[in-house]
Amino acid sequence: MVDLNTQYEKIKPEIDQAIQDVIESSAFINGPYVKSFQENLAKYLHAKHVIPCANGTDALQIALMALELKPGAEVITPDFTFISTVEIIKLLGLKPVLVDVDENTFNISVEGVRDAVTSNTGAIVPVHLFGQCADMKEVMKISEEKNIPVVEDVAQATGADFYTGNSTIKAGMIGDIGCTSFFPSKNLGCYGDGGALYTNNDDLAQRIRSIANHGSNKKYYHDRVGVNSRLDALQAAILDVKLTYLDDYNKSRQWAASFYDRELAEVEQIRLPKRNSYSSHIFHQYTIVLDESVDRDDFKEYLNKKGVPSMVYYPVPIHLQKAFQDLGHSKGDFPVSEKLSESVLSLPMHTELDEDQLRMITETVKSYF
């Protein structure tokens, strides 16, 4: 599904030198390498503030803490997503309000968001799933009408562009706070865990920095309850190298996605990923939707036997997870999320796919049908 070793081999001298420089400097926590990556990522995103942290889940937690929501405040987020988006809401004593997703884009339903807003809504957390932005123009309309802050989960869409009509904005820079992960398989991934938050709001940036550093702005002086969440210097140095290749990496993924589109277009039992007009798609995943007539488990096993890996993201929607039974939902409440959970399948997608590999994958897929 991901070929990190070949990717590393292509930039090995730069990566090895970056790691060696950190070791020789002994600046393992914060220091110049973290600062350099922070500044370069801010330039790339056109962000006023980038605050690195330990991982993407921490980024979401710190973002919601920085909003200083009242206990029990409602946070609207999609039902079809990775668990961390929702578990952080619950951990902070807030109430997850789940919304179904659009069947074509897999992203949060704008109509669902509007219907879910109440006087107790404290935040909206859209997820830019699989590599393209949610309909942020409409989400931000709701935000502005109701004065509700927006936290973007951009872990799967780092580098994606959102088109406003007059300008282009990087994913994560549309709402009040953007949160990302640098998990190794991400479009911009390190060699361990890592994350970051972005914002153009000075007050939020100050709170985020404080919360990520034990609630402190000055050593041993603590203004609020915080956490210990920081990106270590080795990962920052690796990310600083890989950031210079991010646009090329995303173009490689787009090229591979176009190959899939072209070769699988005539397979009637498969629905291919839709591209939005308001967002670029950088394909963290290439996710197809199988027709109801297809036994997904059988198809997946067939691909596996032929040497083609595949993954199901995500086999159980949030509202049917045991951990969230107390939200009071049952089967049938979010029909689109449920249908996708039963029918999606992601094919290999990474920067190192070549034409021979892609042809082998697509020929194998077609041979099943």
C-alpha positions in Angstrom: 0.0 0.0 0.0 2.9 2.4 0.8 6.6 2.1 -0.4 8.5 4.3 2.1 11.8 2.5 1.6 12.0 3.3 -2.2 11.0 6.9 -1.4 13.8 7.1 1.2 16.4 5.6 -1.1 15.8 8.5 -3.6 16.6 11.2 -1.0 18.8 9.1 1.2 21.9 11.5 1.2 19.7 14.5 2.3 17.8 12.5 4.9 21.0 10.9 6.3 22.7 14.3 6.5 19.8 15.9 8.3 19.7 13.1 10.9 23.5 13.3 11.4 23.3 17.1 11.8 20.7 16.7 14.6 22.7 14.0 16.4 25.9 16.1 16.2 24.1 19.2 17.5 22.5 17.3 20.4 19.5 19.7 20.0 16.9 16.9 20.3 14.0 18.9 21.8 12.8 22.0 20.0 15.9 24.0 18.9 16.9 25.1 15.4 15.7 22.1 13.4 12.1 22.3 14.7 12.2 26.1 14.2 13.4 25.7 10.6 10.7 23.2 9.7 8.1 25.3 11.4 9.1 28.4 9.4 9.3 26.5 6.1 5.9 24.9 6.6 4.4 28.3 7.4 5.8 29.7 4.2 4.4 26.8 2.2 1.0 27.2 3.7 1.0 31.0 3.8 0.3 30.6 7.5 1.0 33.2 10.1 1.5 30.6 12.8 2.5 26.9 12.6 2.9 25.1 15.9 4.4 21.6 15.7 3.3 18.9 18.1 3.7 15.2 18.8 1.0 13.7 16.5 -2.2 14.4 14.7 -4.5 13.3 17.6 -2.7 15.7 19.9 -3.2 18.5 17.3 -7.0 17.9 17.4 -7.0 17.9 21.2 -4.9 21.0 21.6 -7.1 22.8 19.0 -10.3 22.1 20.9 -8.7 23.0 24.2 -7.6 26.3 22.7 -11.2 27.1 21.8 -12.0 27.0 25.5 -15.4 25.4 25.0 -17.7 24.8 27.9 -18.2 21.3 29.2 -20.9 19.5 27.3 -20.6 21.8 24.3 -21.5 20.1 21.0 -18.9 19.5 18.3 -20.1 18.6 14.8 -18.0 16.1 12.9 -18.5 13.4 10.2 -19.6 9.9 11.0 -17.3 8.4 8.3 -13.8 9.1 9.5 -10.9 7.8 11.6 -11.7 7.4 15.3 -9.3 10.1 16.6 -11.4 12.9 15.2 -14.3 11.9 17.5 -12.5 10.4 20.5 -10.8 13.6 21.4 -14.2 15.4 21.5 -15.4 12.8 24.0 -12.1 12.8 26.1 -12.5 16.6 26.6 -16.0 16.3 28.1 -17.6 17.6 24.9 -20.5 16.1 23.0 -19.8 14.6 19.5 -22.6 15.4 17.1 -22.2 13.1 14.2 -23.2 14.0 10.6 -23.5 11.8 7.6 -21.3 12.4 4.6 -21.7 13.0 0.8 -21.8 9.7 -1.0 -19.6 11.0 -3.9 -16.9 12.9 -2.0 -16.9 11.0 1.3 -16.7 14.4 3.1 -19.1 15.9 5.6 -22.6 16.8 4.3 -23.1 20.5 4.4 -26.9 20.0 4.7 -26.2 17.7 7.7 -24.0 20.3 9.4 -26.7 23.0 9.0 -29.3 20.7 10.4 -27.1 19.7 13.3 -26.4 23.3 14.6 -28.0 24.2 17.9 -27.6 26.9 20.4 -25.1 24.6 22.2 -22.8 24.0 19.1 -19.3 24.9 20.1 -17.3 23.9 17.0 -17.4 22.3 13.6 -14.6 19.8 12.7 -14.8 18.9 9.0 -12.4 16.1 7.8 -10.7 16.5 4.4 -10.9 12.8 3.7 -8.7 10.8 1.4 -7.0 13.9 0.0 -9.5 16.6 -1.0 -11.2 19.4 0.9 -14.7 19.3 2.2 -17.1 21.9 0.9 -15.5 24.6 3.0 -17.2 27.5 1.3 -20.5 26.3 2.6 -19.1 25.2 6.0 -17.6 28.7 6.5 -21.0 30.3 5.6 -22.5 28.4 8.5 -19.6 29.3 10.7 -20.0 33.0 10.0 -23.8 33.0 10.2 -23.8 31.2 13.6 -20.4 32.4 14.9 -19.1 28.9 15.3 -15.3 28.2 15.1 -14.1 25.7 12.6 -11.2 23.2 13.2 -10.0 21.5 10.0 -8.8 17.9 10.2 -6.3 18.0 7.3 -4.3 14.9 8.2 -5.1 13.3 4.8 -4.9 16.4 2.7 -1.6 18.2 3.4 -0.8 20.3 0.3 -4.3 20.2 -1.2 -5.6 23.5 -2.6 -9.0 25.0 -1.9 -10.3 27.3 -4.7 -12.4 30.2 -3.6 -13.0 31.6 -7.0 -10.7 34.6 -6.5 -7.8 32.8 -4.8 -6.3 29.5 -3.7 -5.9 28.5 -0.1 -4.1 25.6 1.3 -6.1 23.0 3.2 -6.0 23.8 6.9 -5.9 27.5 6.3 -9.6 28.0 5.6 -11.1 27.7 9.1 -9.9 29.0 12.5 -7.4 26.2 13.1 -5.9 23.4 10.9 -4.7 20.2 12.4 -2.5 17.7 10.6 -0.6 14.4 11.2 2.9 13.5 9.9 2.3 9.8 10.3 4.8 8.0 8.0 2.2 7.0 5.4 0.8 10.6 5.0 1.5 12.7 1.9 4.0 14.6 4.1 5.2 11.9 6.6 8.1 11.6 9.0 9.8 8.4 10.3 7.8 8.2 13.5 4.9 10.3 14.9 4.4 14.0 14.4 1.8 16.6 14.0 1.1 20.4 13.7 -1.5 23.1 14.1 -1.9 26.1 11.8 -3.7 29.4 12.4 -3.7 33.0 11.3 -5.2 34.1 14.7 -2.6 35.5 17.1 -4.7 34.8 20.2 -5.3 31.2 19.2 -1.7 30.7 18.3 -0.6 32.0 21.8 -3.0 29.6 23.5 -2.0 26.7 21.3 1.7 27.2 22.0 1.0 27.4 25.7 -1.3 24.4 25.9 1.3 22.3 24.0 3.9 23.3 26.5 2.3 22.3 29.8 0.2 25.5 29.7 3.3 27.6 30.0 4.5 30.7 28.2 7.5 31.1 30.5 9.4 28.2 32.0 8.0 27.0 35.3 5.1 29.5 35.1 1.9 27.8 34.1 -1.2 29.9 33.1 -3.5 27.0 32.2 -3.7 23.3 32.3 -1.9 22.0 29.2 -0.2 18.9 27.8 3.3 17.9 26.8 3.2 17.6 23.0 6.2 18.5 20.8 7.7 17.4 17.5 11.2 16.0 18.2 14.1 17.5 16.2 15.0 14.3 14.3 11.5 14.2 12.8 11.5 17.9 12.2 14.7 17.6 10.2 13.4 14.7 8.2 10.2 16.7 7.4 12.1 19.7 6.4 13.8 17.7 3.7 10.6 16.0 2.6 8.6 19.3 2.5 10.7 20.4 -0.5 9.4 17.3 -2.4 5.8 17.5 -1.2 4.4 19.1 -4.4 6.2 16.5 -6.5 4.9 13.7 -4.3 1.4 14.9 -4.6 1.8 15.1 -8.4 3.0 11.5 -8.5 -0.1 10.5 -6.6 -2.3 12.4 -9.0 -0.6 10.8 -11.9 -1.2 7.3 -10.4 -4.8 8.2 -9.8 -5.3 9.3 -13.4 -3.9 6.0 -14.5 -6.4 4.1 -12.3 -9.2 6.3 -13.6 -8.3 5.6 -17.2 -7.8 1.9 -16.9 -10.8 1.2 -14.6 -13.3 3.5 -16.2 -15.2 0.7 -18.0 -15.6 -1.6 -15.0 -19.3 -1.2 -14.3 -19.1 -2.7 -10.8 -16.7 0.1 -9.6 -17.4 3.7 -8.9 -14.2 5.8 -9.2 -13.2 8.7 -6.8 -14.9 12.0 -7.7 -12.9 15.2 -7.9 -14.5 18.4 -6.6 -14.4 21.6 -8.6 -13.5 23.6 -5.4 -10.5 21.5 -4.3 -7.5 19.7 -5.8 -7.3 16.0 -4.9 -3.9 14.8 -3.7 -5.0 11.2 -3.1 -3.8 10.2 0.3 -5.9 7.2 -0.7 -7.4 6.0 -4.0 -10.8 4.7 -2.8 -13.3 3.0 -5.0 -16.9 2.1 -4.2 -18.0 -1.4 -5.1 -21.4 -2.2 -6.5 -23.8 -4.1 -4.2 -23.4 -7.2 -6.4 -19.7 -7.5 -5.5 -18.6 -9.5 -2.4 -15.9 -7.1 -1.1 -14.2 -9.7 1.1 -14.0 -12.1 -1.8 -12.6 -9.4 -4.1 -10.1 -8.3 -1.5 -8.9 -11.8 -1.0 -8.6 -12.3 -4.8 -6.4 -9.2 -5.1 -4.3 -10.4 -2.1 -3.7 -13.8 -3.7 -2.6 -12.1 -6.9 -0.1 -9.9 -4.9 -2.2 -6.7 -4.9 -2.7 -5.2 -1.4 -5.8 -3.3 -0.5 -7.4 -1.7 2.6 -10.8 -0.9 3.9 -11.1 2.7 5.3 -13.3 2.4 7.4 -15.2 -0.9 8.0 -17.4 0.5 10.8 -18.8 4.0 11.0 -18.3 5.9 14.2 -22.0 5.7 15.3 -21.8 1.9 15.3 -18.5 1.7 17.2 -18.9 0.1 20.7 -17.0 3.1 22.3 -19.8 5.5 21.1 -22.9 3.5 21.9 -23.8 6.1 24.5 -24.5 8.7 21.8 -27.7 6.8 21.2 -27.4 5.9 17.6 -28.4 2.7 15.8 -28.1 1.1 12.4 -29.8 3.1 9.8 -29.2 6.5 11.4 -26.4 7.5 8.9 -27.2 5.5 5.7 -24.5 7.0 3.5 -21.7 6.3 6.0 -23.0 2.8 6.6 -23.2 2.1 2.8 -19.6 3.4 2.3 -18.3 1.3 5.2 -19.7 -1.8 3.5 -18.5 -1.0 -0.1 -15.3 1.1 -0.1 -11.9 -0.3 -0.9 -8.6 1.5 -1.3 -6.0 0.4 -3.9 -2.3 1.0 -3.5 -1.4 4.7 -3.6 2.0 6.2 -3.0 4.7 8.2 -4.6 6.7 5.3 -6.0 4.1 3.6 -8.1 5.3 3.1 -11.7 3.5 2.2 -14.9 4.3 -1.5 -14.7 3.0 -1.7 -11.1 -0.1 0.2 -12.0 -0.8 -1.9 -15.0 -0.4 -5.1 -13.0 -2.8 -3.7 -10.4 -5.4 -2.6 -12.8 -5.2 -5.7 -14.9 -5.7 -7.8 -11.8 -8.7 -5.8 -10.8 -10.3 -6.1 -14.2 -9.5 -9.9 -14.3 -11.8 -10.4 -11.3 -14.8 -9.0 -13.2 
